[in-house]
């Protein structure tokens, strides 16, 4: 591997994926230093050309009955300049018929990067928020040295540091005074006892198939899985139709809340005007430059007044 990697020079925008059959703490924290030795040439090469790991660490992709834990050897890497556009996932609905899971990854367009909506990522219960205590805590914490404004010179780095201070303050207070929503059975009104039984049966036959390479168990697992996902789809559809048919008053607004996008643009494309033209800021660096130009305009220079004749 070491000799082969020396001959490979990747493109500036590159994605590398496959069954690496290599073990390293970068993608599997349980791997010891002794076991990771064979992967060092690969890791050094990836770091030399600034590759990022896109796969989820410690998420096993290879299953065999004699393994203590599932092995994570099917990996996806991309060069750092495009890693922000990459996403990775597994879907147990698809099977390869082998001991490997099927891996999916995608790359977004530069002007269409979506991130998790923070309102849905953390699911805070704003109805139970104690806004009075939040306001009181904000006034108290403004005298805390950790969060005090200490901007001396306006630069991108200094503004970023101040923004991080504000973020830490907000997160600290929100975590303290706004409880998170808890998921329980009634969170899924379409769930049923039948689905619970099917899920248990599906998990049982999947374990049997993966551990013993049992083809009969695999066929049974595929049949139950097909039935399980069909029942989920039917239950969701029936529950949603019943909700729409019986929705009254404030329930109408819940429809909008339920259909709102869970993923949003990290920062929308900015449009601004200079003296002679209309411009757009698309990339992160362009947006930083735009904020600096528009929000922090240089003051006009004035000639020093001569007061002799006054």
DOVEX-226209 format. One record per atom (N, C-alpha, C): x, y, z; residue in one letter. Coordinates in steps of 0.1 Angstrom, whole numbers, plus 2048, in hexadecimal, padded with zeros to 3 digits. Example, Ala and Ser with C-alpha at 12.3 -4.5 7.8 and 13.67 -1.06 7.14 Angstrom:
// DOVEX-226209
8847C784EA 87B7D384EA 8847DF84EA 8807EA847S 8897F5847S 88180084FS 
END
This chain:
// DOVEX-226209
8087F4800X 800800800X 80980D800X 81380C808X 81C818809X 82281C7FCX 8278127F4X 82D8147E7X 8228197DDX 8168147DEX 80B8187D4X 8078267D7X 80682A7E4X 8018377E7X 80A8427E2X 81783F7E2X 8218497DEX 81E84E7CFX 8188457C7X 8168487B9X 80984F7B7X 8018507C1X 7F48567BFX 7F38647C4X 7F086D7BCX 7EE87B7BFX 7E087F7BCX 7D78817C6X 7C98837C4X 7C68917BEX 7BA8937B8X 7B68A07B3X 7B38A97BFX 7B28B67BCX 7AF8BF7C7X 7A18BC7CEX 7978B97C5X 78A8B47CAX 7898A57C8X 78B89E7D2X 78B88F7D1X 7838887DCX 77D87D7D8X 7768747E1X 77B8667E0X 77F8607EBX 7848537EBX 77B84A7F4X 77783F7EFX 76E8367F7X 7708287F4X 76D81F7FDX 76E8117FAX 770808807X 7737FC805X 7767F2810X 7857F3812X 78A7FB81CX 7987FD81EX 79F7F2826X 7967EA82DX 79B7DF835X 7A77E483EX 7A67F0843X 7B07F684CX 7A97FA859X 7B17F9864X 7AC7FD871X 7B4808877X 7AE81387BX 7B581E881X 7AC82688AX 7B182C894X 7A983489EX 7A2840898X 7A684488CX 7A084F885X 79184C882X 78F83F87EX 78183B87CX 77C830885X 78482B88EX 780821898X 7888238A5X 78182A8AEX 78882E8BBX 78D8228C3X 7878168C1X 78B80A8C9X 7988038C4X 79D8088B9X 7A98018B3X 7B68058BBX 7BE7FC8BEX 7CA7FE8C5X 7D58038BBX 7E08098C1X 7EB80E8B9X 7F28038B1X 7F37F78B7X 7F97EC8B0X 7F17E88A4X 7E47E78A5X 7DB7E389AX 7DB7EE88FX 7DD7FB893X 7DC806889X 7E9808881X 7F3800884X 80080287DX 7FF80186EX 7F77F686AX 7F67F485CX 7EF7FF854X 7E780785BX 7DF811855X 7E781F854X 7F281F85BX 7FA82C85CX 7FE83284EX 80382A845X 80682F837X 7FA836831X 7EE82F832X 7E283582CX 7DE842833X 7DF842841X 7DB84E848X 7E485A845X 7F1857844X 7FB861841X 7F8867833X 7F585E82AX 7F286381CX 7E586C81CX 7DB867823X 7CF86F824X 7D187D82AX 7D987D835X 7DC88A83BX 7E5893833X 7EE88D82BX 7F7895822X 7EF89D818X 7E4896813X 7DC89D809X 7CF8A380FX 7CF8A481CX 7C48AB823X 7B68A5820X 7B5898823X 7A8891822X 7A189182FX 79489382FX 78B89283BX 78488483AX 78187F846X 779873847X 76A877846X 76387283DX 75587583BX 74C86A842X 75185E843X 74A853849X 748857858X 73E85185FX 73C85386DX 746849875X 74F84F87DX 758846885X 75083C88EX 756831890X 750826899X 742821895X 73F823888X 73281E883X 73681287AX 734806880X 7397FA879X 7327F786CX 73A7F3862X 7347F0854X 7377E2850X 73E7DA858X 7417CC854X 73D7C3860X 7357B985DX 7307B1868X 7347A2866X 73979C870X 73C78E870X 73B78887DX 73777B87EX 73377588BX 73F774895X 74B77388FX 757771898X 75D77E89DX 75778A899X 75C79789DX 75679B8ABX 75F7A18B3X 75A7A68C0X 7517B28BEX 7547BA8B4X 74C7C68B1X 74C7C88A2X 7427CE89CX 7417D188EX 74D7D988AX 7537D687EX 75F7DC879X 75B7E8870X 7637F3871X 7607FF869X 76B80085EX 7697F9853X 7747F9849X 76F7FE83BX 76280183AX 75D80782DX 75C81682FX 76581D829X 76782B82DX 766835821X 763841824X 76284C81AX 76A85881FX 77385D816X 77C868819X 77A87280EX 77C87F811X 77C889807X 78689480AX 78B89B801X 7948A6803X 78D8B180BX 7948B8814X 78E8C181DX 7868CC817X 78A8D080BX 7838DC804X 7758D8800X 7718CB7FFX 7648C77FBX 75D8BF806X 7638BD812X 75D8B581CX 7508BB822X 74F8C9822X 7438CF827X 7378CC81EX 7398C8812X 72E8C5809X 72A8B6809X 7328AE811X 73089F811X 72789B81CX 71F89081AX 71888A824X 71987A822X 71787382DX 71986582DX 70E85E835X 709852831X 6FF84B839X 6FE83C835X 6F883583EX 6F582683BX 6E682583CX 6E181B835X 6D3818835X 6D1809835X 6CC804841X 6CA7F6842X 6BF7F0839X 6B77F9833X 6AD7F482AX 6B37EE81DX 6BF7F281AX 6C77EC80FX 6D17E2814X 6D27D780DX 6DC7CD811X 6E47C8805X 6F07C5807X 6F97C17FCX 6FA7B27FBX 6F57AA804X 6F679C804X 704797809X 70C7A180DX 71A79D813X 71A7A1821X 7267A0827X 7287A4835X 72A7B3837X 72A7BA82CX 72C7C982CX 71F7D082BX 71E7DB832X 7127E4831X 7137EC824X 7087F081FX 7087F9813X 70A808818X 71480E812X 71881C816X 71382680CX 70E831810X 70983C807X 71184980AX 714851800X 71985E803X 7148677F7X 7148747FAX 70F87E7F0X 71788A7F1X 7178927E6X 71E89F7E7X 7148AA7E2X 7138B57E9X 70A8BF7E6X 7108CA7DDX 7088D17D6X 70D8DD7CEX 7128E87D7X 71B8F07D3X 7218FA7DBX 7179047E0X 70C9077D8X 7029117DCX 6F690A7E2X 6F78FD7E6X 6EC8F67EBX 6EF8ED7F7X 6F88F3800X 6FC8EB80CX 6F28EC817X 6ED8E081BX 6E38E0826X 6E88DA832X 6E48E083DX 6E98DB84BX 6DC8D8853X 6DE8D185EX 6D38CE867X 6CE8DB86DX 6C18DD86CX 6BA8E9872X 6BC8E8881X 6C38F1888X 6C58F0896X 6B88EF89FX 6AD8F4899X 6A18F28A1X 69C8E48A2X 6A08DC897X 69C8CE897X 6A88C589CX 6B48CA89BX 6C08C289FX 6BF8BF8AEX 6BB8C98B6X 6BC8C88C5X 6AE8C68CBX 6A48CA8C3X 6968C88C8X 6938CD8D6X 6968DA8D8X 6938E08E5X 6848E38E6X 67F8E18F2X 6718E38F5X 66F8F28F9X 66D8FB8EFX 66D9098F1X 66090D8F9X 6569048F9X 64A907901X 64D907910X 657900914X 65A8FF922X 666908926X 66A91091DX 67691991FX 67392492AX 67C926933X 67A93093DX 68193D938X 67A945931X 68095192AX 68495B934X 67D95C93FX 68196694AX 68F96394FX 691956953X 69E952958X 6A995394DX 6A5951941X 6AF952936X 6B4961935X 6AB96A936X 6AE978935X 6B797C941X 6B397894DX 6BB97B959X 6C9975958X 6CA969953X 6D7962952X 6E096A948X 6DA96E93DX 6E2976933X 6E8983939X 6E098A941X 6E5996948X 6F0993951X 6EF987958X 6F9983962X 70697F95AX 705977950X 710972949X 71897C940X 71198893EX 718992936X 72499893DX 72599694AX 73199B952X 73B990954X 73898494EX 74197994FX 74D97B945X 75997A94AX 76597C941X 765973935X 760967937X 76095D92CX 758961920X 74D969922X 74496D917X 74597C914X 74E98491BX 74E992918X 75499590BX 74F9A0905X 7539A58F8X 7619AB8F9X 76B9A58F1X 7799AA8F3X 77F9AD8E5X 7779B28DCX 77B9B58CFX 7839C28CEX 7909C18CAX 7999CC8C9X 79A9D18BBX 79D9C78B2X 79F9CA8A4X 7959C189CX 78E9C6892X 7859BF88AX 78C9B787FX 78C9AA881X 7919A0877X 788994877X 78998C86DX 78198086CX 782977878X 78F97587CX 79296C888X 78C972895X 78D97F897X 7889848A3X 7799848A4X 772987899X 764986898X 75F97889AX 76796E895X 763960897X 76495C8A5X 76E9618ACX 77095E8BBX 7649648C3X 7609708C0X 7559768C7X 74896F8C4X 74696A8B8X 73A9638B4X 73A9558BCX 74594F8BEX 7469438C5X 7439458D4X 7479508D9X 7439548E7X 7349558E9X 72E95C8DFX 71F95E8E0X 7189508DEX 71D9488D6X 71893A8D4X 7189328E1X 7249328E7X 72692B8F4X 71C9308FFX 71B93D8FFX 712943909X 70393F907X 6FF93F8FAX 6F193B8F7X 6EF92D8FAX 6F89248F6X 6F79168F8X 6F6913907X 6FF91990FX 6FF91791DX 6F291A924X 6EC926920X 6E092A927X 6D4922922X 6D491E915X 6C991690FX 6C9908915X 6D5902917X 6D58F591DX 6D08F592BX 6D2900932X 6CE901940X 6BF904942X 6B990C939X 6AB91093BX 6A190C931X 6A5905927X 69C8FF91DX 69D8F091CX 6948E8921X 6958DA920X 6948D5912X 69A8C990FX 6998C3902X 68C8BA902X 6878B98F6X 67B8B08F4X 6808A18F6X 67789A8FCX 67A88B8FFX 6718838F5X 6788798EFX 6708708E6X 66B8648EEX 65F8618ECX 6598558F2X 64E8508E8X 6488458ECX 63F83E8E3X 6358478DCX 62F8518E4X 6258598DEX 62B8648D5X 6388658D4X 63E86E8CAX 63B8698BCX 63985C8BAX 6358578ADX 6278518AEX 61D85A8ACX 60F8558ADX 60B84A8A3X 613848899X 61083E88FX 616830893X 61E83089EX 6248238A2X 61A81A8A7X 61D80D8A5X 6138028AAX 61B7F68B0X 6137EE8B7X 6197E28BCX 61E7D88B1X 6177D98A6X 61B7D189AX 6297D5895X 62C7E2895X 6397E6890X 6447E289AX 6417E38A7X 64B7DF8B1X 64E7D08AFX 6457C78ADX 6477B98AAX 64F7B789EX 64C7BE893X 6537BD886X 6627C1888X 6647CC88FX 6717D1891X 67A7C7899X 6747C18A3X 67B7B78ABX 67F7AB8A3X 6757A689AX 67779B892X 68279E887X 6827AA882X 68C7AE878X 69A7AE87EX 69B7B488AX 6A87B5890X 6AD7A7894X 6A479E898X 6A879089BX 6AE78888FX 6A7789884X 6AC782878X 6B8789872X 6B9796874X 6C579C86FX 6D1798876X 6D0797884X 6DB79388CX 6DF784888X 6D577C887X 6D876E883X 6DF76D876X 6DA77586CX 6E177585FX 6EF77985FX 6F2785866X 6FF78A867X 70978286EX 70477B879X 70D773882X 71176687BX 707760875X 709752870X 709751861X 70875C85AX 70775C84BX 6FC752847X 6F175384DX 6E674A84BX 6DD74F840X 6DD748834X 6D574E829X 6C674D82BX 6C1743833X 6B3742836X 6AF74E83FX 6B7751848X 6B575D851X 6B576A849X 6BE76B83FX 6BF777837X 6B277982FX 6AD76E829X 6A076F821X 69477382BX 69476D837X 68A771840X 68B77F844X 697784846X 69A79284AX 69579B83FX 698798833X 6947A1827X 6857A2826X 67E796828X 66F796828X 66979F833X 66E79D83FX 6697A484AX 66C7B3849X 6787B6844X 67C7C4843X 6727CB838X 6707C482DX 6677CA823X 6597CD829X 6547C3831X 6477C5837X 6477D0842X 6527D1849X 6547DB854X 6537E984EX 65B7EC843X 65B7F983DX 64E7FC836X 6477F2831X 63A7F482BX 6307F8836X 6307F2841X 6277F584CX 629803852X 636807853X 639814857X 63481F84EX 63681D841X 631826837X 622827837X 61B81C839X 60C81C839X 607823846X 60E820851X 60A82685EX 60C83585EX 61783A859X 61A848858X 60F84F84FX 60C849844X 60384F83AX 5F5850840X 5F1845847X 5E484584DX 5E384F858X 5ED850861X 5ED85986CX 5ED868867X 5F586B85DX 5F5878857X 5E887D851X 5E2873849X 5D5877843X 5CA87984EX 5CA871859X 5C1873863X 5C388186AX 5D088486CX 5D3891872X 5CE89D86AX 5D089C85DX 5CC8A7854X 5BC8A8853X 5B689D853X 5A789D852X 5A18A385FX 5A78A186AX 5A18A6877X 5A88B287DX 5B18B8875X 5B88C487AX 5AF8D087CX 5B08D7887X 5A88E388AX 5B08ED891X 5AC8FA88FX 5B3905896X 5C2905895X 5C99048A1X 5D79048A1X 5DE8F989AX 5D78EE899X 5DD8E2892X 5E18E5884X 5DB8EF87EX 5DF8F3870X 5ED8F7870X 5F28FE87AX 60090387BX 60A8F787DX 6058ED883X 60D8E1886X 6118DA878X 6088DB86FX 60B8D6861X 6178DC85CX 6188E985DX 6238F1858X 6308ED85FX 62F8EB86DX 63A8E7875X 63F8D9871X 6368D086FX 63A8C286BX 6418C185EX 63D8CA855X 6428C9847X 64E8D2844X 6528DA84FX 65D8E384DX 66A8DB84BX 6738E0843X 67F8D9840X 6888D784CX 68D8CA84EX 6968C8859X 6A58CC856X 6A78CE849X 6B58D3845X 6B38E083EX 6BC8E9841X 6BC8F783CX 6CA8FB836X 6CA90682FX 6D790B82AX 6DF910836X 6EC90D836X 6F5911840X 6F5920841X 6F6927836X 6F4935836X 6F0939828X 6E493F826X 6DF941818X 6E9949810X 6E8949803X 6F09517FAX 6ED95F7FDX 6F79677FEX 6F6976802X 6F697E7F5X 6ED9877F4X 6ED9917E8X 6F099F7EEX 6F99A67E8X 6FC9B37EDX 7009BC7E1X 7009C97E3X 7039D37D9X 70F9DB7DCX 7179DD7D2X 7239E67D3X 71F9F27CBX 7299FB7C9X 726A087C2X 720A057B4X 7269FB7ADX 7229FA79FX 71B9EC79BX 71A9E37A5X 7159D67A1X 70E9CF7ACX 7079C47A9X 7009BB7B2X 7089AF7B3X 70C9AA7BFX 71499E7C0X 70E9947C9X 7139877C8X 70E97C7D0X 71A9767D7X 7189727E4X 72296B7ECX 71D95D7EEX 7249537E9X 71F9457EAX 72893D7F4X 73593D7F2X 73D9357FBX 73F93C809X 743934813X 745939820X 74E945821X 75994581AX 76395081AX 75D95C813X 75695A809X 74F966802X 74596C80BX 73E964813X 73496A81DX 73B972828X 74696C82DX 74E973837X 753981832X 758981825X 75D98E81FX 75199881EX 74599281AX 73A99B818X 7359A2825X 73599A830X 73199F83DX 73B9AA841X 7489A883FX 7529B1842X 7519BE83BX 74D9BD82EX 74C9C9825X 7409D1828X 7349CA82AX 7279D082BX 7259D6839X 7299CE844X 7269D2851X 7319DB857X 73D9DA852X 7489E2858X 74E9EB84DX 7469F5849X 74A9FE83EX 755A08843X 75FA0983BX 76AA1383FX 764A2183FX 767A2984AX 762A3784AX 769A3F83FX 761A4983AX 767A51830X 772A5A835X 77CA5C82EX 787A65832X 784A74830X 787A7C83AX 785A8A839X 792A9283BX 794A9B832X 7A0AA3833X 7A0AAB840X 7ACAAC846X 7ADAB4852X 7AAAC3850X 7A1AC8858X 79DAD6857X 7A8AE085BX 7AAAEA854X 7B3AF5857X 7ABB0185DX 7AEB0486AX 7A6B0D871X 7ACB1C871X 7B6B1E869X 7BDB2B86AX 7B4B37866X 7ACB3585CX 7A3B40857X 796B4185FX 794B39869X 787B39871X 788B4187DX 
END
